[in-house]
Amino acid sequence: MSDITSDLALFNELVEVLLNEEKSNPVAERIDSDKLYDSIDLSLNDSAMVDGDFKSLLRDVLVTTPKTATNLFFNQLFGGRQSKAILGDLLAVMLNNSMYTYKVAGPQVGIEQEIIRQSCEMVGYGPESNGTFPTGGSMSNYMALVMARDAKDPDCKSAGMSKQLVIYTSKESHYSNSKNASFAGIGRDNIRYIEADSKGRMIPEKLEAQIKEDLNDGLIPTYVNATAGTTVLGAFDPVDKIADITEKYNIWLHVDGAYCGSVIFSSKYKHLIAGVERSNSFSYNAHKMLGTPLTCSILLVKDKKQLHYSFNNEADYLYQTDGDDFNLGKTSFQCGRRNDALKFWTLWKSIGTIGLKQIIDHQFALADVALEYIRSNPDYKLYSFDDSISICFNFKNIDPMALCTALYEHQITVVGFGSFLGDTFVRFVTINANNTKQDILNFFKVLETFVEKAPNLNKIKEATPELI
Ligand SMILES: *Cc1c(COP(=O)(O)O)cnc(C)c1O
C-alpha cells in the first residue's frame, strides 16, 4: 500500500542518498551498456515488489544514473541545479495541471504569460508579441518553421504544400533544422546550409547570394534560422546583418537561442544577439543556461496572430470557458501540456532578473578562467573563441575521442568532443553556474593527472609520410 505522505518521506530519504553520493562520487558508478540488464533488476513483473526491496532498487538506480548536477559533469549544454527551480518543478508535479485551459490551469496560465511577456520585452518585441512553451528547442525551431511556411503560403494549412519553398541555416546550426524541414513538408533537400566563417558564424554575404540564386531558379525563400550559440563552438550568427537580408527579401527570421539565447538577461552579453528585435521569432532554453530542470523552452513570436494562425484549432469539448488569451492550448502544439513555466517562475521570482543576469555572467566568467588556463599552458591547443561558454581544446595532441571515452569509462569526469573545419577537440562547457573557479581548474587537474597515469592514449594521427 502507498500514500503520498510516506512516498514523499521516501523521496526525501532518497534525495539525501543522492546528494551524499554526488559529493563522494561526482561521477556515477558506470554500468556497461551491454551488461545493463544483468547488473540491475529493471524487469516488470506480475507480482508487486515489497517495500524494502523497492527502496533498495531505487537507491541502486539513483547511484548508477549519470549525475548531471555535479562539478565533474561537462558533457552537455546543461548541468548543475538551481534549487528554487527544483522547488517549482516539484510543485508542478504535485499540482499536475495541464496548460491548455484556464479552467484547468488557473493562475499557472498567468505565470506562463508573465514569463513570455517579460521575455518579449527583453527581446524588444512590441505589444503584439506572445509565445508559448514548446517541449524543447527542437520543437521551438519546428513551430517557428511552420509559422514561416504558413506566412509564405497561407493555403498550405488547408490544401497542403503546393509551392517550392526553400529554407536557410548555417552549417553549424542544430540538427533539428534538418528533421524539421522533413516534418514541415519542405523536405531535407530544400535546406540551404550556408557556410560559416572561421569563428563558426553564418556568413551573411553567402546567405544573400544563395537567396538570389534560388529566386532566379523560381524557388521561394521562406525561412532563415540564425543561431545564438552554435552547438559546438557556441558562436553567435550576426543577427543584425542577417535581418537586413530577411527584411529585404521578406523572409521569416527565427533566432535559435536554445543554447545561449538567455544572454537577453545580461546587459553585458546581450550585444551578442544585437538585432534580435528585428526577428519574427526567437527561442531560448531556460534548461540550458538558466539551469532549470529539463525541459523549459520558450518560443517568442513578434506577431501573435501568426502563432494563432498556425496552431489554433477549435475544439468544443475542450475550450468551454474564458477567452483565447487564457486558453493557451490555442497556441500550442500539444493538447495536454506539462507545466514547464512554474519552475522558471519560482527561480526568476526568488532571485530576480538581477539574479538571472548573474547566472549568465558567471558562466562567461568561468569560461574566461578556462580560456586563461589553456592559453597559458603550452600543452593545450585552443579551438574556440572569446564570448563563448564552450571551450574547445586538445591536450598534448591526444586523440580527443579516445580521451573523452577513457575519462568516462574510468569515471573521472564526463565531457564530450566536437568538430569544426576538420579539427576534432574536447568541448568543455562552463554552463553549470553552481561551479566555482576552483571547480574549473580542478577539471584540468583531474584530466592531467589521468593522462599521466594512462600514458598509452593514442595521439592524434599526424599525416604520415606514406600517406602524403
Ligand atoms: C540544444 C539545442 C537545440 C535543441 O534543443 P532541445 O531542447 O534539446 O530540443 C536546438 N538548437 C540549439 C542551438 C541547441 O543548442
The ligand as a Gaussian input file, in Angstrom:
#p B3LYP/6-31G(d) Opt

LIG

0 1
 C       20.047000      22.267000     -27.568000
 C       19.801000      22.974000     -28.825000
 C       18.633000      22.738000     -29.561000
 C       17.671000      21.652000     -29.189000
 O       17.014000      21.896000     -28.010000
 P       16.296000      20.665000     -27.277000
 O       15.602000      21.318000     -26.125000
 O       17.387000      19.731000     -26.876000
 O       15.366000      20.042000     -28.266000
 C       18.387000      23.500000     -30.677000
 N       19.262000      24.426000     -31.080000
 C       20.415000      24.667000     -30.413000
 C       21.340000      25.729000     -30.918000
 C       20.722000      23.945000     -29.271000
 O       21.868000      24.161000     -28.618000

